[in-house]
Amino acid sequence: MGLISDKAIVHSLNIGKNVAINEFVIVRDDVIIGDNVIIHPHVVIESGVTIGNNVEIFPGAYIGKVPKGAGALARKPYYKEEVFIGDNSSIGTHAVIYYDVSIGESTLIGDGASLREQVKIGDCSVIGRYVTVNYNVVIGNKVKIMDHTWLAGNMVIGNDVFISGCVGTANDNLIGKAGYKEKDVIGPSIEDGAVIGVGAILLPNLRIGVNATVGAGAVVTKDVINETVVMGLPARAIKNEA
């Protein structure tokens, strides 16, 4: 089984070979842990979590958090009490992964990142430090999302996308004044190969096309067609590379 500290609390029996569980870790019932996993101190893993092989989870991460609104959310959270972390992935210090999250293989979740319910992340992707991924966001393969970016709920991001640091997105032009209606609260869609520059802002329900580029600090208020470079405030096309 590997090395399990006598200062850890481990209720699960589904633990693979050569697993290291360090001091003050809590592993609940019905957790599945693969082979060659390292879990550093002060990690909490709730029931329903499945961890693949060769995964490393750094101190203070919390996996399987229940989404709760404390009576303040306009949207009622819906979720399944399960989390999947693919082989060879890494979960950073103090990352918080809510229930109903799926993380692919060889994917890095950075320190302090927050992944809300109904999030799906593909293989070989990077979610940077202190990135917030809100509810119902789908992220493809080989995506890089840099530090301090904020992804609104109800977004789709394709494959091979690069999103720089401090990018902001929105999903509601009325800022909650009309209440929450799923069909009206939609974040931007970022298609395969797109590049989003540092500090850009993407407004609700627009499309960033295939291989499009959004310049640093741009405010995007309408769709960006494929292979186009946009810059400015508001963002305007300056070049088409098709």
C-alpha positions as CSV (number, residue, x, y, z in Angstrom):
1,M,0.0,0.0,0.0
2,G,2.9,2.4,0.7
3,L,3.4,4.8,3.5
4,I,0.4,6.1,5.5
5,S,1.2,8.4,8.4
6,D,-0.2,7.4,11.7
7,K,-1.3,11.1,12.0
8,A,-3.6,10.7,8.9
9,I,-7.2,9.7,9.0
10,V,-7.9,7.2,6.2
11,H,-11.3,5.6,6.0
12,S,-11.1,4.2,2.5
13,L,-9.9,0.7,1.7
14,N,-9.5,1.4,-2.1
15,I,-5.9,2.5,-2.1
16,G,-3.4,1.4,-4.7
17,K,0.2,0.4,-4.5
18,N,3.1,2.7,-3.4
19,V,0.8,5.5,-2.1
20,A,2.1,8.1,0.3
21,I,-0.4,9.7,2.6
22,N,1.2,12.3,4.9
23,E,0.4,13.9,8.2
24,F,-3.0,15.3,8.9
25,V,-4.6,14.1,5.7
26,I,-8.3,13.1,5.8
27,V,-9.5,10.5,3.3
28,R,-13.2,9.7,3.6
29,D,-15.1,6.5,2.8
30,D,-15.7,5.7,-0.9
31,V,-12.5,7.3,-2.1
32,I,-10.5,5.5,-4.8
33,I,-6.8,6.2,-5.0
34,G,-4.6,4.7,-7.8
35,D,-1.0,3.7,-7.7
36,N,2.0,5.9,-7.0
37,V,0.0,8.7,-5.5
38,I,1.5,11.3,-3.2
39,I,-0.8,13.2,-0.8
40,H,1.0,15.9,1.1
41,P,-0.1,17.1,4.6
42,H,-3.4,18.8,5.5
43,V,-5.3,17.6,2.4
44,V,-9.0,16.7,2.7
45,I,-10.6,14.3,0.2
46,E,-14.3,13.7,0.6
47,S,-16.3,10.6,-0.4
48,G,-16.9,10.0,-4.1
49,V,-13.5,11.1,-5.3
50,T,-11.5,9.0,-7.7
51,I,-7.8,9.7,-8.1
52,G,-5.8,8.2,-10.9
53,N,-2.2,6.8,-11.0
54,N,0.9,9.0,-10.4
55,V,-1.1,12.0,-9.1
56,E,0.4,14.4,-6.6
57,I,-1.7,16.5,-4.3
58,F,0.0,19.3,-2.5
59,P,-0.7,20.6,1.1
60,G,-4.0,22.1,2.0
61,A,-6.0,21.1,-1.1
62,Y,-9.7,20.3,-0.5
63,I,-11.3,17.9,-3.0
64,G,-15.0,17.3,-3.0
65,K,-16.4,20.5,-1.6
66,V,-20.2,20.7,-1.5
67,P,-21.5,23.8,-3.4
68,K,-23.6,25.8,-1.0
69,G,-25.1,29.2,-1.5
70,A,-25.8,30.2,2.1
71,G,-29.1,31.6,0.8
72,A,-27.3,34.3,-1.2
73,L,-27.0,32.7,-4.6
74,A,-29.6,33.4,-7.3
75,R,-28.7,30.1,-8.9
76,K,-29.4,26.8,-7.2
77,P,-26.3,24.6,-7.5
78,Y,-26.8,21.2,-9.1
79,Y,-24.1,18.5,-8.8
80,K,-23.1,14.9,-8.5
81,E,-21.1,13.9,-5.4
82,E,-18.1,12.8,-7.4
83,V,-14.7,14.0,-8.6
84,F,-12.4,12.4,-11.1
85,I,-8.7,13.3,-11.3
86,G,-6.8,11.7,-14.2
87,D,-3.5,9.9,-14.2
88,N,-0.3,12.0,-13.9
89,S,-2.1,15.2,-12.8
90,S,-1.0,17.6,-10.1
91,I,-3.2,19.5,-7.6
92,G,-1.6,22.6,-6.1
93,T,-1.4,23.9,-2.6
94,H,-4.8,25.1,-1.3
95,A,-6.6,24.4,-4.5
96,V,-10.4,23.8,-3.9
97,I,-12.1,21.4,-6.1
98,Y,-15.9,21.2,-5.7
99,Y,-18.0,18.1,-6.4
100,D,-18.9,17.2,-9.9
101,V,-15.5,18.0,-11.4
102,S,-13.6,16.0,-13.9
103,I,-9.9,16.6,-14.6
104,G,-8.1,14.8,-17.4
105,E,-4.7,13.2,-17.5
106,S,-1.4,15.1,-17.1
107,T,-3.2,18.3,-16.1
108,L,-1.9,20.8,-13.6
109,I,-4.2,22.7,-11.2
110,G,-2.2,25.6,-9.7
111,D,-2.0,26.8,-6.1
112,G,-5.2,28.4,-4.8
113,A,-7.2,27.6,-7.9
114,S,-11.0,27.1,-7.4
115,L,-13.0,24.7,-9.6
116,R,-16.8,24.9,-9.2
117,E,-19.3,22.2,-9.8
118,Q,-20.0,20.8,-13.4
119,V,-16.5,21.7,-14.6
120,K,-14.8,19.4,-17.1
121,I,-11.1,19.8,-17.9
122,G,-9.3,17.8,-20.6
123,D,-5.8,16.3,-20.8
124,C,-2.5,18.1,-20.7
125,S,-3.9,21.4,-19.6
126,V,-2.8,24.0,-17.1
127,I,-5.0,26.0,-14.7
128,G,-2.8,28.6,-13.2
129,R,-2.5,29.9,-9.6
130,Y,-5.6,31.5,-8.2
131,V,-7.7,30.9,-11.3
132,T,-11.4,30.7,-10.7
133,V,-13.4,28.4,-12.9
134,N,-17.0,28.9,-12.2
135,Y,-19.9,26.3,-12.6
136,N,-20.6,24.5,-15.9
137,V,-17.4,25.3,-17.7
138,V,-15.9,22.9,-20.2
139,I,-12.2,23.2,-21.0
140,G,-10.5,21.2,-23.7
141,N,-7.1,19.6,-24.2
142,K,-3.8,21.4,-24.1
143,V,-5.3,24.6,-22.7
144,K,-3.2,27.0,-20.7
145,I,-5.0,29.5,-18.4
146,M,-2.6,31.7,-16.6
147,D,-2.7,33.1,-13.0
148,H,-5.6,35.1,-11.6
149,T,-8.0,34.7,-14.5
150,W,-11.7,34.5,-13.8
151,L,-14.0,32.3,-15.9
152,A,-17.7,32.9,-15.7
153,G,-20.3,30.1,-15.4
154,N,-21.7,28.5,-18.5
155,M,-18.6,28.7,-20.8
156,V,-16.9,26.5,-23.3
157,I,-13.2,26.6,-24.1
158,G,-11.8,24.5,-27.0
159,N,-8.5,22.8,-27.5
160,D,-5.0,24.4,-27.7
161,V,-6.3,27.7,-26.2
162,F,-4.0,30.1,-24.4
163,I,-5.6,32.6,-21.9
164,S,-3.1,34.9,-20.3
165,G,-3.2,36.2,-16.7
166,C,-5.8,38.5,-15.2
167,V,-8.4,37.9,-17.9
168,G,-12.0,38.5,-17.0
169,T,-15.1,37.1,-18.4
170,A,-18.8,37.8,-17.8
171,N,-22.1,35.9,-18.4
172,D,-24.8,38.4,-17.6
173,N,-25.0,41.9,-19.1
174,L,-27.7,42.8,-16.5
175,I,-25.4,41.9,-13.6
176,G,-28.0,39.8,-11.9
177,K,-30.9,42.4,-11.9
178,A,-33.2,40.0,-13.8
179,G,-32.5,37.0,-11.6
180,Y,-31.0,33.8,-12.8
181,K,-32.3,32.2,-16.0
182,E,-30.0,29.5,-17.4
183,K,-30.7,30.3,-21.1
184,D,-29.9,34.0,-20.6
185,V,-26.7,33.7,-18.5
186,I,-24.1,32.5,-20.8
187,G,-20.4,33.2,-20.8
188,P,-18.2,33.6,-23.9
189,S,-17.2,30.7,-26.1
190,I,-13.5,30.4,-26.9
191,E,-12.7,28.1,-29.9
192,D,-9.7,26.0,-30.8
193,G,-6.4,27.7,-31.0
194,A,-7.5,31.1,-29.8
195,V,-5.1,33.4,-27.8
196,I,-6.4,35.9,-25.2
197,G,-3.9,38.5,-24.1
198,V,-3.2,39.6,-20.5
199,G,-6.0,41.6,-18.8
200,A,-8.5,41.3,-21.6
201,I,-12.2,41.3,-20.8
202,L,-14.7,39.1,-22.6
203,L,-18.4,40.1,-22.3
204,P,-21.3,37.6,-22.3
205,N,-22.5,35.2,-24.9
206,L,-19.9,36.0,-27.6
207,R,-17.7,33.8,-29.7
208,I,-13.9,34.0,-30.0
209,G,-13.3,32.1,-33.3
210,V,-10.7,29.5,-34.2
211,N,-7.1,30.8,-34.0
212,A,-8.3,34.3,-33.2
213,T,-6.2,36.6,-31.1
214,V,-7.4,39.1,-28.5
215,G,-4.8,41.7,-27.6
216,A,-3.8,42.7,-24.1
217,G,-6.3,44.8,-22.2
218,A,-8.9,44.6,-25.0
219,V,-12.6,44.7,-24.1
220,V,-14.5,42.4,-26.4
221,T,-18.1,43.3,-26.9
222,K,-19.0,41.2,-30.0
223,D,-17.9,38.0,-31.8
224,V,-14.4,37.7,-33.1
225,I,-14.2,35.7,-36.4
226,N,-11.7,33.0,-37.1
227,E,-8.1,33.9,-37.7
228,T,-8.6,37.6,-36.7
229,V,-6.6,39.8,-34.4
230,V,-8.6,42.3,-32.3
231,M,-7.3,45.1,-30.0
232,G,-8.6,48.1,-28.2
233,L,-11.5,49.4,-26.1
234,P,-13.9,48.3,-27.5
235,A,-11.9,45.7,-29.4
236,R,-11.7,46.1,-33.2
237,A,-10.2,44.0,-35.9
238,I,-6.8,45.1,-37.0
239,K,-5.7,42.0,-39.0
240,N,-7.0,38.9,-40.5
241,E,-4.5,36.1,-40.8
242,A,-6.6,33.7,-42.8
